[in-house]
Amino acid sequence: MLIDLTDDQRLFAETTLRFVETEYPLSRTRELHDDPLGYPRAWVEQGAELGWFGLLVPEAHGGGSVSDNGVVDALLVADALGRYVQPGPFVPMNVAASALAAHGAPRLRAEILPEIVAGRMVATWAFADQNGTIDDGAGVTVTRGDDRVTVHGTRGFVQDAVSADQILITGVLDGVPVQVLVPARAPGVTVHPLQSLDLARRFAHVTLDGVTVPADMVVDGGPAAFDSQLQVAVALNAAETVAAMDALFAMTVAYAKDRVAFGRPIGSFQAIKHILADQALVLETSKAGVDALARAAARGGPEAGEVAHTVAAYLGERGPELAQQCLQVHGGIGFTWEHDLHLYMRRIQSNAALYGGPSWHRERLCALHGLGPHAHDRARDPGAHAVLEVAP
């Protein structure tokens, strides 16, 4: 990251990176690729001990950031996770925790939020339909009774739904978008696991068939709250993506220096030099975008949404392009299962669609300036299913 960090932030970043390098290097995460959950529960508990899930939660509710900018502190964790293609629900847990802290009922803040912050409870965020399209809750209907609400509908591509204890569901109540916190094992909740392009992550469709929960499980911050959550998710996702791009590019430069062909390192050939120079520019631009997004998300306001959509649209196209060019430099060895390159490619590609594809973000950006409809054109955005899911 290009942002100037405080001494405490540097120590926090170093501690996080050291933990990941020691406890969950790529060799360890490869062992988890066939695990149904994708990560050990200890990953969440140990991350919570380092403060990962309370960075966007006020101290009054059991959280606290390293600095006065919790978003930047969370980006430091996302950076370390991206460099080692980590599993686990870091982003959705932080989104859910921040939503409960800002708009949850007193009981949720007192009983559930501290459990999430402490890593004793896993929470995830269900915000898209079965095509991976962010639909502002249109696919789920919420009806209110005397002291309870009932939820019907389906959410798609929910990260780590299989291992979650609580799912923050986006839906529509009386024509207005709302969110409802639903226990993952409540009667009427069915989780349908999917095969994922990203081997370190688990996704699932979640069906809600008349799920009834107390009325105070509604997290009612309105559309503005959802937009704020999406900005946080996009920022953390972007930081992780750029870290993965950085690690992959460094790996590629090192290979270009070491690989010898026709008596000289392949990095000395002009064609390879041009590829690396072009992608170095893409990488540095991406880093600058994440830093701008970190500052904008911390300040909030209309600017944050504009920057989030701009950066997400750029990374959604340039990230996979960089990964593909790195593959071309590696040549045949890059196509092998044993090489780590494909793990980074999978993460970068899936991240490009996870919180909206490039055309979706461009449509939203245009809408902010009154240049087009609020909803994106599906014909121009294949949706998350095109890259998040693979055929069985």
Helices and strands as residue ranges (DSSP letters): H 7-23, H 26-31, H 41-49, G 59-61, H 70-83, H 90-103, H 106-107, I 108-112, H 113-117, E 123-126, E 140-144, E 148-159, E 166-173, E 176-183, E 189-194, E 203-214, G 215-217, E 218-219, H 222-258, E 260-261, E 264-265, G 266-268, H 270-299, H 302-330, G 331-335, H 341-354, H 358-368, G 378-380, H 385-388
